[in-house]
Amino acid sequence: MVSTTGWNAINSISGASVLAALSNDKCPQWAGVLIICTTVWIICVLGISWIHRLDAVLWVLPFIVWCVAAGTGAPHLHGAAIKSPTGPNGAAAALSFMAVVFSFAVSWINCAADYNVRMPVNTPRYKIFWATYAGIFVPTVLVQTLGAALYSGTESNATWKHAYLAYGVGGPLKMALEPAGGFGKFLMVIAALSSIPNNIPNNYSFAMHAQNFGPWALRIPRVALVTCGYIAAVIVGCCAAKFFPEATLQTFLSIIGYWTVIHIIVVAEEHFIFRGGRWSRYDLDAWSKSDLLPFGWGAIGAFCFGFLGAALGMKITWYTGPIAQLIGKKGANIGHELTFAFSALSFPVFRWLEKKYTGK
């Protein structure tokens, strides 16, 4: 719930920075956050059917924006504008960047089932896997590539640099679309509102996650839980836009992202090691009966050891782990790799002990 709220806020701030750049600060970032989050809330209140209908087509307009921005901004984009470091320092920079991208891409794994559950029961598993993977991989690569290209313009053009320092990501995008005139301004609005389809799963899944508190949570109307997620995102987004840098929130969310790696390990090892990879070994009717389910001591132990690995390998703005410091002059973020290793090695031991002493 914290993770979906945080990413909801970050995405809203990115869209709001575009509106601020377009309006020359007449629409401040906090107002843009409020506009985007409110629109997301309205769509989420409508329910899962409308979410599927809208998100199936809402990607088209932002895709047009990125294509036009790449074309009109091309004269200012230079692959050699920023010299890439080599050797250990280059490896450190690459590992740290990979960690950031991985953090937000892998976070969808906790939400995917909320939407894939609508698939027909006889849908082949490989189709669900590849559809989900492509849906994350393709836009991530395209947008990250364009983002890197636009940032290269800030290193070779003083006007672009000033726009970036003034408005964040919205500044270079405004400069890239400037040659398109009025049509470019229209595309800026579309670009700002493209945060909406990206945030819809965040807000809706907030409600789905909240229902995991227990059977009592299932009795709370989902509209009420969606509204709680909306209020939380507005507060965090507006405060972040007003009082502290977006990078601080991203750093915090990157730390939270380590738990997703542990989540993957626990689910996968439980399935393949302790269930033999067979779905027949699950009692699907026991999902809401706590007396038939393991308490989760094995998973708790894996989480503790996993975060120990993260602490040793993470590199963020205000902390660099002892192992991370060994790569390059400034260190490299290898927290995900160490989280994976520590949790993968510890979970089988803790889960075996849990089964031995609890029988579940």
Solvent accessible surface area in square Angstrom, and as a share of the most:
residue,aa,sasa,rsa
1,M,72,0.32
2,V,90,0.52
3,S,18,0.12
4,T,9,0.05
5,T,14,0.08
6,G,4,0.04
7,W,31,0.11
8,N,4,0.02
9,A,0,0.00
10,I,6,0.03
11,N,25,0.13
12,S,0,0.00
13,I,6,0.03
14,S,32,0.21
15,G,2,0.02
16,A,0,0.00
17,S,5,0.03
18,V,9,0.05
19,L,22,0.11
20,A,1,0.00
21,A,0,0.00
22,L,41,0.21
23,S,30,0.19
24,N,94,0.48
25,D,89,0.46
26,K,176,0.74
27,C,28,0.17
28,P,46,0.29
29,Q,48,0.22
30,W,123,0.43
31,A,19,0.15
32,G,0,0.00
33,V,0,0.00
34,L,73,0.36
35,I,85,0.43
36,I,0,0.00
37,C,2,0.01
38,T,42,0.25
39,T,45,0.26
40,V,0,0.00
41,W,73,0.26
42,I,89,0.45
43,I,20,0.10
44,C,3,0.02
45,V,51,0.29
46,L,95,0.47
47,G,20,0.19
48,I,32,0.16
49,S,41,0.26
50,W,112,0.39
51,I,4,0.02
52,H,69,0.31
53,R,141,0.52
54,L,45,0.22
55,D,42,0.22
56,A,64,0.50
57,V,89,0.51
58,L,53,0.26
59,W,148,0.52
60,V,62,0.36
61,L,87,0.43
62,P,16,0.10
63,F,89,0.37
64,I,72,0.37
65,V,0,0.00
66,W,60,0.21
67,C,67,0.40
68,V,38,0.22
69,A,0,0.00
70,A,41,0.32
71,G,50,0.48
72,T,37,0.22
73,G,0,0.00
74,A,52,0.40
75,P,97,0.61
76,H,65,0.29
77,L,39,0.19
78,H,88,0.39
79,G,88,0.84
80,A,97,0.75
81,A,35,0.27
82,I,80,0.41
83,K,186,0.79
84,S,82,0.53
85,P,73,0.46
86,T,116,0.67
87,G,50,0.48
88,P,94,0.59
89,N,58,0.30
90,G,12,0.12
91,A,48,0.37
92,A,6,0.05
93,A,50,0.39
94,A,51,0.39
95,L,45,0.22
96,S,27,0.17
97,F,119,0.50
98,M,110,0.49
99,A,7,0.06
100,V,70,0.41
101,V,29,0.17
102,F,84,0.35
103,S,2,0.01
104,F,49,0.21
105,A,20,0.15
106,V,20,0.12
107,S,17,0.11
108,W,62,0.22
109,I,76,0.39
110,N,29,0.15
111,C,6,0.03
112,A,26,0.20
113,A,72,0.56
114,D,22,0.11
115,Y,34,0.13
116,N,37,0.19
117,V,112,0.65
118,R,130,0.47
119,M,81,0.36
120,P,90,0.57
121,V,157,0.90
122,N,127,0.65
123,T,32,0.18
124,P,54,0.34
125,R,174,0.63
126,Y,132,0.50
127,K,106,0.45
128,I,44,0.22
129,F,114,0.48
130,W,146,0.51
131,A,60,0.47
132,T,41,0.24
133,Y,107,0.41
134,A,47,0.37
135,G,48,0.46
136,I,48,0.24
137,F,103,0.43
138,V,74,0.43
139,P,62,0.39
140,T,25,0.14
141,V,66,0.38
142,L,90,0.45
143,V,66,0.38
144,Q,59,0.26
145,T,85,0.49
146,L,20,0.10
147,G,38,0.36
148,A,67,0.52
149,A,28,0.22
150,L,16,0.08
151,Y,77,0.29
152,S,10,0.06
153,G,0,0.00
154,T,2,0.01
155,E,80,0.36
156,S,61,0.40
157,N,38,0.20
158,A,87,0.68
159,T,77,0.45
160,W,4,0.01
161,K,68,0.29
162,H,129,0.57
163,A,9,0.07
164,Y,70,0.27
165,L,130,0.65
166,A,55,0.43
167,Y,36,0.14
168,G,28,0.27
169,V,82,0.47
170,G,0,0.00
171,G,0,0.00
172,P,6,0.04
173,L,8,0.04
174,K,49,0.21
175,M,29,0.13
176,A,0,0.00
177,L,2,0.01
178,E,102,0.46
179,P,93,0.58
180,A,30,0.23
181,G,38,0.36
182,G,57,0.55
183,F,109,0.45
184,G,2,0.02
185,K,131,0.56
186,F,112,0.47
187,L,5,0.03
188,M,3,0.01
189,V,55,0.32
190,I,22,0.11
191,A,6,0.04
192,A,0,0.00
193,L,62,0.31
194,S,23,0.15
195,S,11,0.07
196,I,13,0.07
197,P,25,0.15
198,N,66,0.34
199,N,0,0.00
200,I,0,0.00
201,P,20,0.13
202,N,7,0.04
203,N,3,0.01
204,Y,8,0.03
205,S,0,0.00
206,F,19,0.08
207,A,0,0.00
208,M,45,0.20
209,H,38,0.17
210,A,4,0.03
211,Q,25,0.11
212,N,122,0.63
213,F,128,0.53
214,G,18,0.17
215,P,82,0.52
216,W,131,0.46
217,A,1,0.01
218,L,82,0.41
219,R,184,0.67
220,I,57,0.29
221,P,90,0.57
222,R,100,0.36
223,V,75,0.43
224,A,42,0.33
225,L,17,0.08
226,V,1,0.00
227,T,37,0.22
228,C,70,0.42
229,G,2,0.02
230,Y,37,0.14
231,I,88,0.45
232,A,31,0.24
233,A,0,0.00
234,V,23,0.13
235,I,101,0.51
236,V,47,0.27
237,G,0,0.00
238,C,28,0.16
239,C,52,0.31
240,A,2,0.02
241,A,30,0.23
242,K,135,0.57
243,F,153,0.64
244,F,77,0.32
245,P,89,0.56
246,E,50,0.22
247,A,59,0.46
248,T,64,0.37
249,L,13,0.06
250,Q,72,0.32
251,T,14,0.08
252,F,99,0.41
253,L,2,0.01
254,S,14,0.09
255,I,38,0.19
256,I,30,0.15
257,G,6,0.06
258,Y,0,0.00
259,W,72,0.25
260,T,1,0.01
261,V,6,0.03
262,I,0,0.00
263,H,63,0.28
264,I,53,0.27
265,I,10,0.05
266,V,24,0.14
267,V,86,0.49
268,A,37,0.29
269,E,26,0.12
270,E,25,0.11
271,H,18,0.08
272,F,139,0.58
273,I,97,0.49
274,F,36,0.15
275,R,53,0.19
276,G,38,0.36
277,G,29,0.28
278,R,142,0.52
279,W,142,0.50
280,S,102,0.66
281,R,118,0.43
282,Y,58,0.22
283,D,91,0.47
284,L,139,0.69
285,D,107,0.56
286,A,4,0.03
287,W,170,0.60
288,S,50,0.33
289,K,98,0.42
290,S,95,0.61
291,D,101,0.52
292,L,96,0.48
293,L,68,0.34
294,P,43,0.27
295,F,144,0.60
296,G,19,0.18
297,W,143,0.50
298,G,0,0.00
299,A,26,0.20
300,I,79,0.40
301,G,11,0.10
302,A,0,0.00
303,F,59,0.25
304,C,83,0.50
305,F,90,0.38
306,G,0,0.00
307,F,76,0.32
308,L,87,0.43
309,G,0,0.00
310,A,1,0.00
311,A,38,0.29
312,L,46,0.23
313,G,0,0.00
314,M,18,0.08
315,K,58,0.25
316,I,19,0.10
317,T,117,0.68
318,W,171,0.60
319,Y,84,0.32
320,T,35,0.20
321,G,0,0.00
322,P,72,0.45
323,I,59,0.30
324,A,0,0.00
325,Q,104,0.46
326,L,143,0.71
327,I,43,0.22
328,G,21,0.20
329,K,182,0.77
330,K,172,0.73
331,G,4,0.04
332,A,0,0.00
333,N,8,0.04
334,I,22,0.11
335,G,0,0.00
336,H,13,0.06
337,E,87,0.39
338,L,31,0.16
339,T,0,0.00
340,F,110,0.46
341,A,39,0.30
342,F,55,0.23
343,S,0,0.00
344,A,20,0.15
345,L,138,0.68
346,S,12,0.08
347,F,3,0.01
348,P,36,0.22
349,V,85,0.49
350,F,60,0.25
351,R,12,0.04
352,W,138,0.48
353,L,68,0.34
354,E,9,0.04
355,K,83,0.35
356,K,121,0.51
357,Y,161,0.61
358,T,67,0.39
359,G,65,0.63
360,K,83,0.35
